[in-house]
């Protein structure tokens, strides 16, 4: 009998306890809420970027470029955070990694909120901004991947897709919260007050949300999968030096890391170009003003929130690969026509284009939330997934809007972003369908000892 089987049986028996089941569901709710905070933090920085420009870098002509560069620097620290927190999550526990991540996220946002301006401390204001933004990026290296792993491992085998999809859906809730909070303050305060201190309120709110996560996460129950793997580890002969989980993933599961990278590449491109980039694109290629473009961006986010759990359910019922294949077809067929609708300048028609873009983007993120962690065994699931996801996010998420804008400028084609996104989906999607394993519906105890995943 395998090391995993006795524990799997005891876990099954434990699930009959109403109190334990209640604790498990509470832990999943707390974990899912984490992406709200993460994406609030990400979105609010760019929402007030023009204010931060003068506050922290003075009246230099390249101040806005510097501010956006600081935002990009936060992205670059994600893979480093992924390596550190992935190791912590696989060695000490999923819960512990998420608690430490929340602490650092709260410190980063509070640091920005109370940082003196350029007028007070000169160049050190910009230095402080860079430090806290990089700290934020470092902590986020654990957030989305850690939450997906936690939700997927906590859910029943038949509902992992639905459970993990809430991490993707809540990211849009966080973005909407950021836009709504910023719009409320901008409408309530004068322009002077907003530039002077109003923007700080937004970061204080983010710090409070992150701080709230700390005690809530401390009360979460560790996943049964990690507990089972810990018990199995105790039965192994003691060794002086243990290989790091990330090294194990690279040696034993390179295929899983590649699949994580490919799936996340498509997820990043589709999310950032089909949802986040929409307001900017509309303003660049049409006569629609800022308020109209933001309204369309909000519609895209709402569509994504509604559609995301639907595709999580579909992937549980019909399988991850079939659902991804359907989403690929929808993406390829609708992206270019949808961008054409956005470029037409008619707000009513653009709503249809926004919906066409949001559906495959949200659906892909939904299915990926469960499918990517299912590619790994539990011993290196956090580490392997974190590095694959975050490297893809840096390359194809943070850079996609810049690449899209550069392509439009160099080619003169307003549909260049759509063509770029479609090419990425085809190039990364076809090998994904061949390489990815469909683990939907299989108990994780079975996945963790699968001979295809762990070489003999």
C-alpha positions in Angstrom: 0.0 0.0 0.0 1.2 3.5 -0.9 2.3 6.0 1.7 -0.6 8.1 0.5 -3.4 5.7 0.8 -4.0 5.5 4.6 -4.0 9.2 4.9 -6.3 9.6 1.9 -8.7 7.3 3.7 -8.5 9.2 6.9 -9.0 12.4 5.0 -12.2 10.9 3.4 -13.4 10.0 6.9 -12.6 13.4 8.2 -14.7 15.1 5.6 -17.8 13.7 7.2 -17.3 16.0 10.2 -19.5 19.0 9.8 -17.2 21.2 11.8 -14.2 20.2 9.7 -16.1 20.8 6.5 -17.1 24.2 7.7 -13.5 25.1 8.5 -12.4 23.9 5.1 -15.0 26.1 3.3 -14.1 29.1 5.5 -10.4 28.6 4.6 -11.3 28.5 0.9 -13.3 31.8 1.2 -10.4 33.5 2.9 -8.0 32.3 0.3 -10.2 33.4 -2.6 -10.5 36.9 -1.1 -6.8 37.3 -1.4 -6.9 38.0 -5.2 -9.2 40.9 -4.5 -6.4 42.5 -2.5 -3.7 41.6 -4.9 -5.4 43.1 -7.9 -6.6 46.1 -6.0 -2.9 46.9 -5.3 -1.9 46.3 -8.9 -4.7 48.4 -10.4 -4.6 51.3 -8.0 -0.9 52.1 -8.7 -1.7 52.7 -12.4 -4.9 54.5 -11.7 -3.0 57.2 -9.8 0.2 57.0 -11.9 0.0 60.6 -13.1 -0.3 61.9 -9.6 2.6 59.7 -8.3 4.7 61.1 -11.2 4.9 64.6 -9.7 4.7 63.6 -6.1 7.8 61.3 -6.2 9.8 62.4 -9.2 9.2 66.1 -9.4 8.5 68.1 -12.5 11.0 66.2 -14.8 9.8 65.6 -18.3 10.4 61.9 -18.0 8.6 61.6 -14.7 5.7 59.6 -16.1 8.0 57.2 -17.8 9.9 56.8 -14.5 6.7 56.0 -12.7 5.6 53.4 -15.2 9.1 52.0 -15.1 8.6 51.6 -11.3 5.4 49.7 -12.0 7.3 47.4 -14.4 10.1 46.9 -11.9 7.4 45.4 -9.6 6.7 42.9 -12.3 10.3 41.9 -12.5 10.4 41.0 -8.8 7.6 38.5 -9.2 9.8 35.5 -10.4 12.1 36.1 -7.4 9.2 36.1 -5.0 7.9 33.0 -6.8 11.1 31.1 -6.1 11.3 32.2 -2.4 7.6 31.7 -1.6 7.3 28.6 -3.7 10.0 27.0 -1.6 8.3 28.2 1.6 4.9 26.9 0.4 6.3 23.4 -0.5 8.5 23.0 2.5 6.6 24.8 5.4 3.1 25.0 4.1 0.7 26.7 1.7 -0.9 28.6 4.6 2.5 29.9 5.9 3.5 31.3 2.5 0.3 33.2 2.1 0.5 34.7 5.6 4.0 36.0 5.0 2.9 37.3 1.6 0.0 39.3 3.1 2.4 40.9 5.7 4.8 42.1 3.0 1.9 43.3 0.8 0.5 45.3 3.7 3.9 46.8 4.4 4.5 47.7 0.8 1.2 49.6 0.4 1.4 51.3 3.7 5.0 52.4 2.8 3.8 54.1 -0.3 0.9 55.7 1.5 3.1 57.4 4.1 6.2 58.0 2.0 7.3 61.8 2.0 7.1 63.5 -1.4 9.9 64.7 -3.7 9.5 68.3 -2.2 10.3 67.0 1.3 13.1 64.4 0.8 14.1 64.9 -2.9 15.4 61.9 -4.8 14.9 59.6 -1.9 11.1 59.8 -2.5 11.6 58.0 -5.8 14.0 55.5 -4.2 11.5 54.7 -1.6 8.8 54.3 -4.2 11.0 51.8 -6.1 11.7 49.9 -3.0 8.1 49.5 -1.9 6.9 48.7 -5.4 9.5 46.0 -5.7 8.5 44.6 -2.3 4.9 44.5 -3.5 6.0 42.6 -6.7 8.0 40.2 -4.6 5.1 39.4 -2.3 2.7 39.0 -5.3 5.0 36.3 -6.5 3.2 34.1 -4.0 -0.3 35.4 -4.1 -2.1 34.3 -7.2 -0.3 31.0 -7.6 -0.4 30.2 -3.9 -4.2 30.9 -3.8 -4.8 28.7 -6.8 -2.9 25.9 -5.2 -4.7 26.3 -1.9 -8.1 26.4 -3.5 -7.4 23.5 -5.8 -6.0 21.3 -3.1 -8.9 22.2 -0.7 -11.7 21.4 -3.1 -13.3 18.0 -3.9 -12.0 16.2 -6.9 -15.1 16.9 -8.9 -15.2 20.7 -8.2 -11.6 21.8 -8.4 -12.3 23.8 -11.6 -15.1 25.8 -9.9 -13.2 26.3 -6.7 -10.0 27.6 -8.4 -12.0 29.8 -10.8 -13.0 32.0 -7.9 -9.3 33.2 -7.7 -9.6 34.4 -11.3 -13.0 36.0 -10.8 -12.0 37.8 -7.7 -9.0 39.4 -9.5 -11.6 41.4 -11.5 -13.4 42.3 -8.3 -10.2 43.8 -7.0 -9.7 45.8 -10.2 -13.2 47.1 -10.0 -12.8 48.0 -6.4 -9.7 50.0 -7.3 -11.4 51.9 -10.1 -14.5 52.5 -8.1 -12.6 53.8 -5.1 -10.5 56.0 -7.2 -13.5 57.4 -9.1 -15.4 58.0 -5.9 -12.5 60.1 -4.4 -11.9 61.9 -7.7 -15.6 62.9 -7.8 -15.7 63.8 -4.1 -12.4 65.7 -3.7 -11.1 68.7 -5.5 -8.2 68.1 -8.0 -5.8 69.7 -5.5 -6.9 67.6 -2.6 -6.7 64.4 -4.7 -3.1 65.3 -5.7 -2.2 66.4 -2.2 -3.5 63.6 0.0 -6.5 61.9 -1.6 -4.3 59.3 -3.4 -2.8 58.2 -0.1 -6.3 57.2 1.1 -6.4 54.6 -1.7 -3.1 53.0 -0.6 -4.1 53.1 3.1 -7.3 51.2 2.1 -5.2 48.6 0.3 -2.9 48.3 3.3 -5.9 47.8 5.6 -7.3 45.1 3.3 -3.9 43.3 3.2 -3.6 43.6 7.0 -7.0 42.1 7.4 -5.8 39.1 5.5 -3.1 38.4 8.0 -5.3 37.2 11.0 -7.8 35.6 8.6 -5.1 33.5 6.9 -3.6 32.5 10.2 -6.9 30.9 11.0 -7.0 29.0 7.7 -6.6 25.2 7.8 -3.7 23.7 5.9 -4.7 21.7 2.9 -5.1 17.9 3.3 -2.7 17.4 0.4 0.1 19.2 2.1 -0.6 17.3 5.4 -0.5 14.0 3.6 2.7 14.8 1.8 4.3 15.9 5.2 3.3 12.5 6.7 4.8 10.7 3.7 8.0 12.7 4.0 8.4 11.7 7.7 8.5 8.1 6.7 11.4 8.6 4.4 15.0 8.0 5.6 16.6 11.2 7.1 19.0 13.0 4.8 21.4 15.8 5.6 20.6 17.9 2.5 17.3 17.9 0.8 16.8 19.1 -2.8 14.8 22.3 -3.1 11.2 21.8 -4.5 12.0 24.1 -7.4 15.1 22.0 -8.3 12.9 18.9 -8.0 10.4 20.5 -10.4 13.0 21.3 -13.0 14.6 17.9 -12.8 11.5 15.7 -12.6 8.7 17.8 -14.1 10.1 20.1 -16.8 7.1 19.3 -19.0 4.8 20.6 -16.2 6.8 23.8 -16.0 6.6 24.3 -19.8 2.8 23.7 -19.7 2.4 26.1 -16.9 4.4 28.7 -18.9 2.5 28.1 -22.1 -1.0 28.2 -20.5 0.0 31.3 -18.4 1.4 33.1 -21.5 -2.0 32.9 -23.2 -3.8 33.8 -20.0 -1.6 36.9 -19.5 -1.9 38.1 -23.1 -5.6 37.5 -23.2 -6.2 39.2 -19.9 -4.0 42.2 -20.3 -5.0 42.9 -24.0 -8.7 41.8 -23.9 -9.6 43.4 -20.6 -7.0 45.7 -19.0 -5.8 47.3 -22.2 -9.3 48.0 -23.6 -9.8 51.5 -22.2 -6.4 52.7 -23.5 -6.9 51.1 -26.9 -10.3 52.7 -27.4 -9.0 56.2 -26.5 -6.0 55.7 -28.9 -8.0 54.6 -32.0 -11.4 56.2 -31.6 -13.1 59.4 -30.5 -14.5 57.8 -27.4 -13.5 59.9 -24.3 -12.0 58.8 -21.0 -15.4 58.3 -19.3 -16.7 56.1 -22.1 -13.6 54.0 -22.4 -13.6 53.4 -18.6 -17.2 52.4 -18.8 -16.4 49.9 -21.5 -13.5 48.6 -19.4 -15.9 48.2 -16.5 -18.3 46.2 -18.7 -15.4 43.9 -19.7 -14.6 43.3 -16.0 -18.2 42.6 -15.1 -18.6 40.1 -18.0 -15.4 38.4 -16.9 -16.6 38.1 -13.3 -19.9 36.5 -14.4 -18.4 34.1 -17.0 -15.4 32.9 -15.1 -17.1 30.4 -12.7 -19.2 29.1 -15.7 -16.0 27.9 -17.4 -14.7 26.5 -14.1 -17.9 24.3 -14.0 -17.5 23.4 -17.7 -14.0 22.2 -17.1 -15.1 20.0 -14.2 -17.8 18.5 -16.3 -16.2 18.2 -19.8 -12.5 18.2 -19.0 -9.9 20.9 -19.0 -8.4 20.2 -22.5 -11.7 20.2 -24.3 -12.7 23.4 -22.6 -9.4 25.0 -23.5 -9.7 23.9 -27.1 -13.2 25.5 -27.3 -11.8 28.7 -25.8 -8.9 28.7 -28.3 -11.3 28.5 -31.2 -13.5 31.3 -29.8 -10.4 33.5 -29.2 -9.1 32.9 -32.8 -12.4 33.5 -34.4 -13.5 36.6 -32.4 -10.5 38.6 -31.4 -9.8 40.5 -34.6 -13.5 41.2 -35.4 -13.9 42.4 -31.7 -11.0 44.8 -32.0 -12.5 46.1 -35.3 -15.8 46.8 -33.4 -13.8 48.7 -30.7 -12.0 50.8 -33.3 -15.2 51.8 -35.0 -15.9 54.6 -32.6 -19.5 53.6 -31.9 -19.9 53.0 -28.1 -23.0 50.8 -28.5 -21.3 48.5 -31.0 -18.1 48.6 -28.9 -20.0 47.0 -26.0 -20.4 43.9 -28.2 -16.7 43.9 -29.0 -15.9 44.2 -25.3 -18.0 41.1 -24.5 -16.4 39.1 -27.3 -13.0 39.9 -25.9 -13.8 39.2 -22.2 -15.4 35.8 -22.7 -12.3 33.8 -23.9 -10.0 35.8 -21.7 -12.0 35.1 -18.6 -12.7 31.5 -19.6 -9.0 30.8 -20.1 -8.0 32.2 -16.8 -10.8 30.1 -15.2 -9.7 26.8 -16.6 -6.0 27.6 -16.1 -6.5 28.2 -12.4 -7.1 24.5 -11.8 -5.3 23.0 -14.8 -1.9 24.5 -14.1 -1.5 23.2 -10.5 -2.8 19.8 -11.5 0.2 19.4 -13.8 2.5 19.1 -10.7 2.9 16.7 -7.9 2.3 18.1 -4.4 5.9 18.0 -3.4 6.8 20.8 -5.8 3.4 22.1 -6.9 3.8 25.6 -5.4 7.3 26.1 -6.6 6.9 24.8 -10.1 3.7 26.6 -10.8 4.9 29.8 -9.3 7.9 30.0 -11.5 6.1 29.0 -14.7 3.2 31.4 -14.1 5.2 34.4 -13.0 7.8 34.3 -15.7 5.0 34.1 -18.3 3.2 37.0 -16.6 6.4 39.2 -16.7 7.0 38.4 -20.4 3.5 38.4 -21.8 1.5 40.3 -19.2 3.4 43.4 -18.2 4.9 43.8 -21.7 1.8 43.1 -23.8 0.3 46.6 -23.7 3.7 48.1 -24.6 4.2 45.7 -27.5 0.6 46.3 -28.7 1.1 50.0 -28.7 4.6 49.7 -30.4 3.1 47.5 -33.1 0.4 50.0 -33.9 2.9 52.8 -34.1 5.3 50.9 -36.3 2.8 49.3 -38.7 0.0 51.8 -38.7 -2.5 48.9 -38.2 -5.2 49.5 -35.6 -5.8 45.8 -35.4 -2.1 45.0 -34.6 -2.9 44.2 -30.9 -5.5 41.6 -32.0 -3.2 40.0 -34.5 -0.4 39.8 -31.9 -2.7 38.2 -29.4 -4.1 35.7 -31.9 -0.6 34.7 -32.9 0.4 34.1 -29.3 -2.7 32.0 -28.7 -2.0 29.8 -31.7 1.8 29.4 -31.1 1.4 28.6 -27.3 -2.0 26.9 -27.5 -1.4 24.1 -29.9 1.6 22.6 -27.9 -0.4 23.1 -24.7 -3.2 20.8 -26.0 -0.6 18.1 -26.8 1.5 18.4 -23.7 -1.0 19.2 -20.9 -2.4 16.3 -18.9 -6.2 16.3 -18.2 -6.4 15.6 -14.4 -10.0 16.8 -14.0 -11.9 14.6 -11.6 -9.0 12.6 -10.4 -8.3 12.6 -6.6 -5.1 14.5 -5.8 -3.7 11.6 -3.8 -3.8 9.7 -7.1 -2.3 12.6 -9.1 0.5 13.0 -6.6 1.7 9.4 -7.1 1.0 9.4 -10.9 3.8 7.6 -12.7 3.6 10.1 -15.6 4.2 12.9 -13.2 6.9 11.4 -11.0 9.5 9.4 -12.9 10.5 6.1 -11.3 
